[in-house]
Amino acid sequence: MELIAPTESKKSSRTYDAARTKGIILDAAEEVFAELGYSAARIDGIAKASGYNKSLIYQYFGDKLGLYTEVVKRADQIGDQITGSVITELLKNEHLITDPIAFRQFIETMTREMYGFLLEHPRYLKILFWEAAEEWKTWNQITYRPDDITQLHELAIAAKRNGILRQDFDPAMFPILVMNVITATIQSFSRYENVLGKLDSPQMRERTIEQIAKFVIYGVMEPSSL
């Protein structure tokens, strides 16, 4: 059996500890940014929540904006892992931009995947709403820019060209409309819980996904293609 040199073992341990430490700090930072927003969040508070001193946070992430960037980056990458593979696979369907049934199924699946991810990651959803409240000022400063609209925009352009999308609909609005209907629905649910019921009910979850998908489908698709 090959023995690992002590120096290599120590190096591996240090690498693992650094990754684990960064993960703990990012968890704490995500929680603080979600509760307070970027402007009100303080490194002191994040350090206290993580159990590490702020000098270590600066060492790993540079400054508050660098830390915030990594929080957004991690959440976006998790989203890609969960929803990206499913959506990417659907986008490979050569009939997607020519077959209204395939396009409708794509909207339904995309709605389900996005809704599920945001429902299961409420802190990231809160961060998005803080950004909206602050006019996306911080979002537009970070070096990591999540690209969640380009593919959908291009898809919408091709679908409109083939008569699947309404001719009076702007394809650039397609990804924006889908994302905002989903996020606004989840964010508003607790306000209308007395009328709609609890969001965490499996039956309500399925019903909500179905209603959002229908709203998008009948709003953007050409009536003759439905």
C-alpha contacts under 8 A as a table, 3 or more apart, distances in Angstrom:
res1	aa1	res2	aa2	distance
4	I	8	E	6.53
4	I	9	S	6.45
5	A	8	E	5.32
5	A	9	S	6.37
6	P	9	S	5.06
6	P	10	K	6.18
7	T	10	K	5.19
7	T	11	K	6.15
8	E	11	K	5.04
8	E	12	S	6.14
9	S	12	S	5.14
9	S	13	S	6.20
10	K	13	S	5.02
10	K	14	R	6.16
11	K	14	R	5.13
11	K	15	T	6.21
12	S	15	T	5.09
12	S	16	Y	6.19
13	S	16	Y	5.13
13	S	17	D	6.09
14	R	17	D	5.06
14	R	18	A	6.07
15	T	18	A	5.17
15	T	19	A	6.25
16	Y	19	A	5.16
16	Y	20	R	6.11
17	D	20	R	5.04
17	D	21	T	5.94
18	A	21	T	5.04
18	A	22	K	6.06
19	A	22	K	5.16
19	A	23	G	6.18
20	R	23	G	5.06
20	R	24	I	6.34
21	T	24	I	5.16
21	T	25	I	6.25
22	K	25	I	5.09
22	K	26	L	6.04
22	K	60	Y	7.47
23	G	26	L	5.07
23	G	27	D	6.14
24	I	27	D	5.11
24	I	28	A	6.34
24	I	50	S	6.15
25	I	28	A	5.14
25	I	29	A	6.03
25	I	46	I	7.43
25	I	47	A	7.52
25	I	50	S	5.25
25	I	52	Y	7.62
25	I	57	I	7.47
26	L	29	A	4.92
26	L	30	E	5.93
26	L	67	L	7.57
26	L	70	E	7.53
26	L	71	V	6.00
27	D	30	E	5.23
27	D	31	E	6.34
27	D	50	S	7.70
28	A	31	E	5.18
28	A	32	V	6.28
28	A	46	I	5.89
28	A	47	A	7.95
28	A	49	A	5.61
28	A	50	S	5.20
29	A	32	V	5.11
29	A	33	F	5.96
29	A	46	I	5.44
29	A	50	S	7.82
29	A	67	L	7.60
29	A	68	Y	7.52
29	A	71	V	7.20
30	E	33	F	5.21
30	E	34	A	5.93
30	E	68	Y	7.96
30	E	71	V	6.06
30	E	123	R	6.75
30	E	124	Y	7.46
31	E	34	A	5.13
31	E	35	E	6.25
31	E	123	R	6.40
32	V	35	E	5.19
32	V	36	L	5.93
32	V	37	G	7.44
32	V	41	A	6.31
32	V	45	G	7.56
32	V	46	I	6.47
33	F	36	L	5.31
33	F	37	G	4.65
33	F	38	Y	5.48
33	F	41	A	5.93
33	F	68	Y	7.91
33	F	127	I	6.48
34	A	37	G	5.73
34	A	123	R	5.18
34	A	124	Y	6.80
34	A	125	L	7.98
34	A	126	K	5.14
34	A	127	I	4.85
34	A	130	W	7.57
35	E	123	R	7.92
35	E	126	K	7.41
36	L	39	S	7.62
36	L	40	A	5.53
36	L	41	A	5.61
37	G	40	A	5.81
37	G	41	A	6.10
37	G	127	I	6.54
37	G	130	W	5.41
37	G	131	E	7.54
38	Y	41	A	5.31
38	Y	68	Y	7.70
38	Y	130	W	7.69
38	Y	138	T	7.47
41	A	45	G	7.22
41	A	46	I	7.79
42	R	45	G	5.29
42	R	46	I	6.46
42	R	64	K	7.92
43	I	46	I	4.96
43	I	47	A	5.97
43	I	54	K	6.46
43	I	64	K	6.69
44	D	47	A	5.08
44	D	48	K	6.22
44	D	54	K	6.37
45	G	48	K	5.12
45	G	49	A	6.15
46	I	49	A	5.04
46	I	50	S	6.05
46	I	54	K	7.97
47	A	50	S	5.18
47	A	51	G	5.94
47	A	52	Y	5.27
47	A	53	N	5.37
47	A	54	K	5.26
47	A	57	I	7.35
48	K	51	G	5.23
48	K	52	Y	6.73
48	K	53	N	7.37
52	Y	56	L	6.91
52	Y	57	I	7.61
53	N	56	L	5.73
53	N	57	I	6.92
54	K	57	I	4.88
54	K	58	Y	6.25
55	S	58	Y	5.12
55	S	59	Q	6.13
56	L	59	Q	4.85
56	L	60	Y	6.21
57	I	60	Y	5.25
57	I	61	F	5.86
57	I	62	G	7.32
57	I	63	D	7.79
57	I	67	L	7.94
58	Y	61	F	5.24
58	Y	62	G	4.51
58	Y	63	D	5.48
58	Y	64	K	7.99
59	Q	62	G	5.85
61	F	64	K	7.60
61	F	66	G	5.27
61	F	67	L	5.14
61	F	70	E	7.89
62	G	66	G	5.74
62	G	67	L	7.25
63	D	66	G	5.18
63	D	67	L	6.28
64	K	67	L	5.06
64	K	68	Y	6.09
65	L	68	Y	4.97
65	L	69	T	6.01
65	L	142	I	6.96
66	G	69	T	5.04
66	G	70	E	6.41
66	G	142	I	7.63
67	L	70	E	5.20
67	L	71	V	6.37
68	Y	71	V	5.03
68	Y	72	V	6.32
69	T	72	V	5.23
69	T	73	K	6.02
69	T	142	I	5.65
69	T	143	T	6.95
69	T	144	Y	6.37
70	E	73	K	4.86
70	E	74	R	5.96
71	V	74	R	5.31
71	V	75	A	6.28
72	V	75	A	5.21
72	V	76	D	6.07
72	V	124	Y	7.92
72	V	144	Y	7.94
73	K	76	D	5.14
73	K	77	Q	6.11
73	K	144	Y	6.47
73	K	146	P	7.44
74	R	77	Q	5.13
74	R	78	I	6.17
75	A	78	I	5.11
75	A	79	G	6.16
75	A	124	Y	6.83
76	D	79	G	4.97
76	D	80	D	6.21
76	D	146	P	6.59
77	Q	80	D	4.95
77	Q	81	Q	6.22
78	I	81	Q	5.06
78	I	82	I	6.24
79	G	82	I	5.15
79	G	83	T	5.76
79	G	84	G	6.81
79	G	117	F	6.62
80	D	83	T	5.35
80	D	84	G	4.11
80	D	85	S	6.90
81	Q	84	G	5.67
81	Q	85	S	6.40
82	I	85	S	6.87
82	I	86	V	7.71
82	I	113	E	7.78
82	I	117	F	7.23
83	T	86	V	5.48
83	T	87	I	6.21
83	T	110	M	7.97
83	T	113	E	5.50
83	T	114	M	6.72
83	T	117	F	7.39
84	G	87	I	5.22
84	G	88	T	5.77
85	S	88	T	5.13
85	S	89	E	6.05
86	V	89	E	5.26
86	V	90	L	6.41
87	I	90	L	5.08
87	I	91	L	6.20
87	I	106	F	7.94
87	I	109	T	7.84
87	I	110	M	6.46
88	T	91	L	5.04
88	T	92	K	6.61
89	E	92	K	5.35
89	E	93	N	7.38
90	L	93	N	5.59
90	L	96	L	7.90
90	L	106	F	6.73
91	L	94	E	7.79
91	L	96	L	7.03
93	N	96	L	5.41
94	E	97	I	7.18
95	H	98	T	5.17
95	H	99	D	5.42
95	H	102	A	6.80
96	L	99	D	5.66
96	L	100	P	7.48
96	L	102	A	5.21
96	L	103	F	5.22
96	L	106	F	7.77
96	L	159	A	7.98
97	I	100	P	7.55
97	I	102	A	7.95
97	I	103	F	6.62
97	I	155	L	7.03
97	I	158	A	6.06
97	I	159	A	4.68
97	I	162	N	6.85
97	I	164	I	7.39
98	T	103	F	7.99
98	T	159	A	6.81
98	T	162	N	6.09
98	T	164	I	7.21
99	D	102	A	5.34
99	D	103	F	6.32
99	D	164	I	7.73
100	P	103	F	4.99
100	P	104	R	6.03
100	P	164	I	5.93
100	P	225	S	5.84
100	P	226	L	6.96
101	I	104	R	5.09
101	I	105	Q	6.19
101	I	226	L	7.86
102	A	105	Q	5.11
102	A	106	F	6.14
103	F	106	F	4.96
103	F	107	I	6.41
103	F	164	I	7.97
104	R	107	I	5.19
104	R	108	E	6.37
104	R	217	I	6.59
105	Q	108	E	5.04
105	Q	109	T	6.14
106	F	109	T	5.19
106	F	110	M	5.95
107	I	110	M	5.12
107	I	111	T	5.99
107	I	213	A	6.38
107	I	216	V	7.73
107	I	217	I	7.09
108	E	111	T	5.22
108	E	112	R	6.30
108	E	209	I	7.90
108	E	210	E	7.43
108	E	213	A	5.27
109	T	112	R	5.08
109	T	113	E	6.19
110	M	113	E	5.18
110	M	114	M	6.08
111	T	114	M	5.37
111	T	115	Y	5.84
111	T	178	V	7.52
111	T	182	I	7.40
111	T	209	I	6.54
111	T	212	I	7.27
111	T	213	A	6.10
112	R	115	Y	5.24
112	R	116	G	5.96
112	R	209	I	5.96
113	E	116	G	5.21
113	E	117	F	6.21
114	M	117	F	5.22
114	M	118	L	6.24
114	M	179	M	7.89
114	M	182	I	7.61
115	Y	118	L	5.38
115	Y	119	L	5.98
115	Y	182	I	6.19
115	Y	183	T	7.74
115	Y	209	I	7.18
116	G	119	L	5.18
116	G	120	E	6.13
117	F	120	E	5.25
117	F	121	H	6.13
118	L	121	H	4.97
118	L	122	P	6.02
118	L	124	Y	7.26
118	L	125	L	6.06
118	L	183	T	7.57
119	L	122	P	5.78
119	L	186	I	7.19
121	H	124	Y	5.70
121	H	125	L	6.71
122	P	125	L	4.96
122	P	126	K	6.22
123	R	126	K	5.02
123	R	127	I	6.29
124	Y	127	I	5.01
124	Y	128	L	6.36
125	L	128	L	5.12
125	L	129	F	6.45
125	L	183	T	7.31
126	K	129	F	5.10
126	K	130	W	6.18
127	I	130	W	5.04
127	I	131	E	6.20
128	L	131	E	5.06
128	L	132	A	6.29
129	F	132	A	4.93
129	F	133	A	6.15
130	W	133	A	5.03
130	W	134	E	6.22
131	E	134	E	5.05
131	E	135	E	6.04
131	E	136	W	4.64
131	E	137	K	7.18
131	E	138	T	7.13
131	E	139	W	6.81
132	A	135	E	4.95
132	A	136	W	5.47
133	A	136	W	7.51
134	E	137	K	6.24
134	E	138	T	7.98
136	W	139	W	5.06
136	W	140	N	6.16
137	K	140	N	5.48
137	K	141	Q	6.77
138	T	141	Q	5.12
138	T	142	I	6.63
139	W	142	I	5.66
139	W	145	R	7.99
142	I	145	R	6.87
147	D	150	T	6.51
148	D	151	Q	7.41
148	D	152	L	7.69
148	D	175	P	7.87
149	I	152	L	5.29
149	I	153	H	5.86
149	I	175	P	5.55
149	I	176	I	7.53
150	T	153	H	5.12
150	T	154	E	6.22
151	Q	154	E	5.20
151	Q	155	L	6.09
152	L	155	L	4.95
152	L	156	A	6.10
152	L	174	F	7.15
152	L	175	P	5.77
153	H	156	A	5.11
153	H	157	I	6.30
153	H	171	P	5.97
153	H	172	A	5.47
153	H	173	M	7.81
153	H	174	F	6.53
153	H	175	P	6.38
154	E	157	I	5.12
154	E	158	A	6.39
154	E	171	P	7.93
155	L	158	A	5.28
155	L	159	A	6.11
156	A	159	A	4.98
156	A	160	K	6.03
156	A	165	L	7.26
156	A	171	P	5.05
156	A	172	A	7.60
156	A	174	F	6.61
157	I	160	K	5.25
157	I	161	R	6.23
157	I	171	P	5.42
157	I	172	A	7.97
158	A	161	R	5.02
158	A	162	N	6.37
159	A	162	N	5.16
159	A	163	G	6.38
159	A	164	I	5.16
159	A	165	L	5.74
160	K	163	G	5.07
160	K	164	I	5.43
160	K	165	L	4.38
160	K	166	R	6.56
160	K	167	Q	6.49
160	K	171	P	7.35
161	R	164	I	7.60
161	R	165	L	7.89
162	N	165	L	7.82
163	G	166	R	7.02
163	G	167	Q	7.31
163	G	222	E	6.83
163	G	225	S	7.79
164	I	221	M	5.72
164	I	222	E	5.50
164	I	225	S	6.06
165	L	169	F	7.05
165	L	220	V	5.66
165	L	221	M	4.20
165	L	222	E	4.92
166	R	169	F	5.28
166	R	220	V	5.80
166	R	221	M	5.23
166	R	222	E	4.22
166	R	223	P	7.56
167	Q	222	E	7.35
169	F	173	M	7.85
169	F	220	V	6.62
170	D	173	M	5.62
170	D	174	F	7.35
171	P	174	F	5.32
172	A	175	P	7.00
172	A	176	I	7.52
173	M	176	I	5.17
173	M	177	L	5.75
174	F	177	L	5.25
174	F	178	V	6.26
174	F	220	V	7.69
175	P	178	V	5.21
175	P	179	M	6.14
176	I	179	M	5.38
176	I	180	N	6.01
177	L	180	N	5.30
177	L	181	V	6.01
177	L	216	V	7.80
178	V	181	V	5.45
178	V	182	I	6.37
178	V	216	V	6.80
179	M	182	I	5.32
179	M	183	T	6.15
180	N	183	T	5.14
180	N	184	A	5.74
181	V	184	A	5.35
181	V	185	T	6.01
181	V	212	I	7.08
182	I	185	T	5.28
182	I	186	I	6.40
182	I	212	I	6.96
183	T	186	I	5.31
183	T	187	Q	6.06
184	A	187	Q	5.07
184	A	188	S	5.97
185	T	188	S	5.30
185	T	189	F	6.10
186	I	189	F	5.35
187	Q	190	S	7.20
188	S	191	R	5.47
188	S	192	Y	6.91
189	F	192	Y	5.40
189	F	193	E	5.93
189	F	196	L	7.69
189	F	199	L	6.66
190	S	193	E	4.96
190	S	198	K	7.68
190	S	199	L	7.57
191	R	194	N	7.87
192	Y	195	V	5.44
192	Y	196	L	6.02
192	Y	197	G	7.77
193	E	196	L	5.03
193	E	197	G	4.77
193	E	198	K	5.76
193	E	199	L	7.57
194	N	197	G	5.89
196	L	204	M	7.99
197	G	201	S	7.90
197	G	204	M	7.25
198	K	201	S	5.69
198	K	204	M	7.09
199	L	204	M	6.04
199	L	205	R	6.23
200	D	204	M	7.21
200	D	205	R	6.66
201	S	204	M	5.16
201	S	205	R	6.10
202	P	205	R	5.03
202	P	206	E	6.26
203	Q	206	E	5.30
203	Q	207	R	6.18
204	M	207	R	4.99
204	M	208	T	5.93
205	R	208	T	5.18
205	R	209	I	6.22
206	E	209	I	5.24
206	E	210	E	6.19
207	R	210	E	5.11
207	R	211	Q	6.17
208	T	211	Q	5.08
208	T	212	I	6.13
209	I	212	I	5.25
209	I	213	A	6.15
210	E	213	A	5.24
210	E	214	K	6.20
211	Q	214	K	5.14
211	Q	215	F	6.10
212	I	215	F	5.07
212	I	216	V	6.32
213	A	216	V	5.24
213	A	217	I	5.99
214	K	217	I	4.97
214	K	218	Y	5.94
215	F	218	Y	5.57
215	F	219	G	5.94
216	V	219	G	5.00
216	V	220	V	6.02
217	I	220	V	5.61
217	I	221	M	5.62
218	Y	221	M	5.77
218	Y	222	E	7.93
218	Y	223	P	7.37
218	Y	226	L	7.92
221	M	225	S	6.93
221	M	226	L	7.15
222	E	225	S	5.38
222	E	226	L	6.90
223	P	226	L	5.39
